[in-house]
């Protein structure tokens, strides 16, 4: 049986009242399915609302969109992994393309954040992906492999096998464009091969998600591609009805 992962990244949307209304609709209409998990990554200010809404549902989990690599300290505006865990998060996005390309996050910093997440008992979703210029130069696989290796450098193989990886081509984020199933399958297969080289056959169990303008019209074809084990969804996850349709796909 497939163990699909459907992850909603709400980015800088959904205030607490909006998140509460969304979760009432979703939890009220979404029946538990044995072959999948649904993850929510709300804004930090709405995390508590989502955590409370799903507290009776083991198939629904919450996470944060970012953490600092230090466990505590004078870092105004930042959230540490222990703080996120204490607030009810069980997951964290690390290395999202917007963190890399809008906020200048480096490969080294993603590695420190992965280590911090694992120390605190959070499951990191490690995001990797190339820009359009890198794709046009034929550098996609080299970029994705470099980003993945940097993110997991020094991590114990057994722990690494418990993480999630998300391939999100930068040129497809919020643009309405998405990689074809063949494009996604090629990169996901390369990621799978890299995971196996890092942790052996345990790498076969790491979910690899696709992210980039996913919606209910294209999700089934993407999920059918080689090694695509779920989706990381931005804009389409902000509408409860559309997110219900996506989470039931596959």
Helices and strands as residue ranges (DSSP letters): E 4-9, H 16-29, E 36-41, G 44-46, H 47-53, E 60-64, H 81-86, E 91-94, H 97-101, H 107-120, E 123-128, H 132-136, H 140-152, H 157-160, E 164-167, G 170-172, H 181-199, G 200-205, E 208-211, H 219-223, E 230-233, G 235-238, H 240-247
